[in-house]
């Protein structure tokens, strides 16, 4: 399964990652690579917890790129 994650760098320079499809699933790391490793583990534990409790597993996010025009006078 693939889940989309977002990465932001906080004021201390840490890479903070969250998974929008899994509310409350967040992690951080000193580098982007470390943060990705940490969020993978967090996602796996989150999904295991859902399965153990009989809760539904959220579907991975389907993404598309949409091109828009901005700033052109009509």
BELSULHU-V353789 format. One record per pair of residues at least 12 apart in sequence whose C-alpha atoms are under 10 Angstrom apart, sorted by sequence separation. I is the first residue (numbers start at 1). GAP is how many residues later the second one is. D is the distance in Angstrom with one decimal. If there is no record, write none. Layout:
# BELSULHU-V353789
I_GAP_D / I_GAP_D
This chain:
# BELSULHU-V353789
5_12_6.4 / 6_12_5.5 / 7_12_9.2 / 15_12_8.5 / 16_12_4.2 / 17_12_8.3 / 26_12_8.9 / 27_12_5.4 / 5_13_5.5 / 6_13_6.5 / 15_13_5.4 / 16_13_6.6 / 26_13_6.7 / 27_13_9.1 / 4_14_8.7 / 5_14_4.5 / 6_14_7.7 / 14_14_6.5 / 15_14_5.3 / 16_14_8.9 / 25_14_7.8 / 27_14_9.2 / 4_15_6.2 / 5_15_6.7 / 14_15_5.8 / 15_15_6.0 / 16_15_9.3 / 17_15_8.8 / 27_15_7.1 / 3_16_7.0 / 4_16_7.2 / 5_16_8.6 / 13_16_9.3 / 14_16_4.9 / 15_16_6.0 / 16_16_8.4 / 26_16_7.2 / 27_16_9.5 / 3_17_8.5 / 4_17_7.6 / 5_17_9.7 / 13_17_7.3 / 14_17_6.8 / 15_17_5.7 / 18_17_9.7 / 25_17_6.6 / 26_17_8.6 / 3_18_7.2 / 4_18_9.8 / 10_18_9.5 / 12_18_9.4 / 13_18_8.6 / 14_18_8.4 / 15_18_9.0 / 17_18_6.5 / 18_18_9.8 / 25_18_6.7 / 3_19_8.9 / 7_19_9.9 / 9_19_9.2 / 15_19_8.4 / 16_19_6.7 / 17_19_7.4 / 5_20_9.7 / 6_20_9.6 / 7_20_9.6 / 8_20_9.3 / 9_20_9.6 / 14_20_9.9 / 15_20_6.0 / 16_20_9.3 / 19_20_8.0 / 25_20_9.5 / 5_21_9.2 / 7_21_8.9 / 9_21_9.5 / 14_21_8.5 / 15_21_9.0 / 17_21_8.6 / 18_21_7.3 / 19_21_9.7 / 22_21_7.9 / 25_21_7.2 / 9_22_9.4 / 16_22_9.9 / 17_22_6.6 / 24_22_9.3 / 9_23_9.0 / 16_23_9.1 / 17_23_10.0 / 19_23_9.4 / 23_23_9.7 / 8_24_9.3 / 18_24_9.5 / 19_24_7.8 / 22_24_7.8 / 7_25_7.9 / 18_25_9.4 / 22_25_8.7 / 7_28_8.3 / 7_29_8.8 / 6_30_10.0 / 5_31_8.8 / 5_34_8.3 / 5_35_9.7 / 22_35_9.2 / 21_36_9.9 / 22_36_7.3 / 3_37_9.3 / 21_37_6.7 / 22_37_9.6 / 2_38_10.0 / 21_38_7.7 / 22_38_9.4 / 21_39_7.0 / 3_40_8.6 / 20_40_9.9 / 21_40_6.8 / 20_41_8.7 / 19_42_9.9 / 3_55_9.6 / 3_56_8.4 / 4_56_7.4 / 5_56_9.8 / 2_57_9.1 / 3_57_5.1 / 4_57_6.4 / 1_58_8.6 / 2_58_5.9 / 3_58_6.1 / 4_58_8.6 / 1_59_6.8 / 2_59_7.9 / 3_59_8.8 / 4_59_8.6 / 1_60_9.9 / 2_60_9.4
